[in-house]
Amino acid sequence: MESHYVLSLLFRLARREDVPAIVAMLGDDPLGATREGDPADERYLAAFDRIDADPYDELVVAERDGKVVGTMQLTYLAGLSRLGAERCQIEAVRVAASTRGQGLGRRMIRWAIDRARARGCAMVQLTSDKSRTDAHRFYDSLGFTASHVGYKLTLSSTKLS
């Protein structure tokens, strides 16, 4: 993966040493605060190693002046629909609190779309929690459409009858 600079911003694959900064961003909002733990937890490094080893997953960071200020995960999904087209799933988009409101999120998503297009993906998709109304307006402004209803089942605390 090539590194790209956009207005002094570097987009690159995450490295193991970025994990604490990424986890801090994941936990820095009301939803994430209830889900995330100590950035030093070894489970984060194990997950990073798995993502890093998978050619269909990219954990990306945005870096400014040597500091990680944004992150997102791109997963490339194979499928039979649309003549076997590949899709890019964007997950875990976060911007550091100190850089919010400066257009970083917009640059990150545009970069991800360009990356998916260059890879030959037919579609870019993402999910966003229903409570994130500001994020919904943001994705709408980038041309995304809320065309599907998504469902999730948390397995750690759910029993099926």
N, C-alpha and C positions, 0 to 999 in steps of 0.2 A: 504494500500500500504506500502510495506516495504521500508525503506531507504537503499540505496546502496552507499558504498564508493568506488571510483575508483581513485587511485593515489591522495588521499586527497580531492576528489571531492564527494559531496553528491548530489544525485538526490532525490527529494522529491516533493510531491504535494505542489503547491503554497499556501500561506496564504494571507489573506487580506492585511497584512502589507507589503507584497512583491509587491503589485500592482504598487506603484510609480516606483520601480526599473524596473519592467517588461515594463511599458509604456515608460520609458526612453530608454530602449533598442529597443522597437518597432519604436521609432522616430529617432533613431540614424543612419540613412542612408538616401541617397537622396530620395528614394521612401517614406519611413516612415515619413520623415520630412514634406511632403506635406499632410499626412493623419492624423497624431496624434495631440493631443492637450495637454492641461495642465494635468499632471499626477494626480492633485487633483480634476479633473472633476468627479463629482458623477456618471456619466454614466459608467466610468470604474469600479467602485465598484459594480454597479448594474449588469454589465456584469459578473464580477467575481462571484458574488453570484449565478447567474444562472448557470454558468459553474460548480461551486463547488457543486451545488445541483444535478447535472445531473450525474447518474452513467455511462453514455456513453461518458463523457468528462473528461479529466484530463489535468489541466494546471500544467505543471511540471517546476520546476526550478532546475538549477545546482548551487550549493552553494560551495564556497571555503572560508575557514577561516571566516565563518559567513556572507559572502557577496554574494549576488545573482549575478552570472556571466554569466548565460545562461537561456534561457527559450524556451519552445515549448508547443504546445497544441496537445494532442492526442484525436481524436474522433473516436469512434467505431461505424461503420455503418453496419446495418443489410441490407441484400438484399436477393432476391430469387436466383440470379445467382450463379453459382458455388455451386449448391446444398445447397443454403441457407447460404453460408459462410459469416462470418463477416470480414470486412476490417478495417484496422487502417489508418486513415487519419492523416498525420502529417502536422501541420500548424504553422505559426508564429515562425519559428526557428530563434532565435537571440542569438548572443554571444556578451558580453560586449566588447567594443572597446579595453579596457585594456588587454584583454585575447585573442584577435584574433591571429591566426597563431600558437597557442600552441597545437592544436589537440583537443580542447574542443568540437567543432562541430561534429567531427568524433565520439568521445565518446558518445555524446548525441544521435546521430542517431543510433549508434549501440545499445545503451541502449533501445531506443524506439523500434527497431526491435525485440530485445530479449523480451521485454515486450509484444509486439503484438503476438509473437510466443507462449509465455507462456499462453496467454489468449486464444489461439486457432484460431487466425486470419489466414485467407488463404492468405492475401495480405497486404502489406503496400504500401500506395500511398501518393503522395504529389504533390503540384503544385509549380512552381517557376516562377516569372515574367520573361518575355523574355529578359529583359535587364540585368539580373543577370547571365552573362556568367561564372563568377568564380564559382557561386553556381552550375551551370549546370555541370561543370567539377567535382566539389566536389561530387555531387550525382551520376554521372557516375562512379566515382572511388569507390563508395560504392556498386555498382552493380545495381543501379536503371537504368531503360531504359526509354527513352523519347518515349513511345509507343503510346501516345494519344495526341490529340490536345485539349487544354482546352479553354473554353470561359467563360467570366464573363460579367455581365451587372450591372453597378452601378446604383442603383435605385434612389438615392437622386437627381440626375441631369439628368436622362434619361426619355424621354417620348416616348412611343411606339405609332406608328401611325396606 
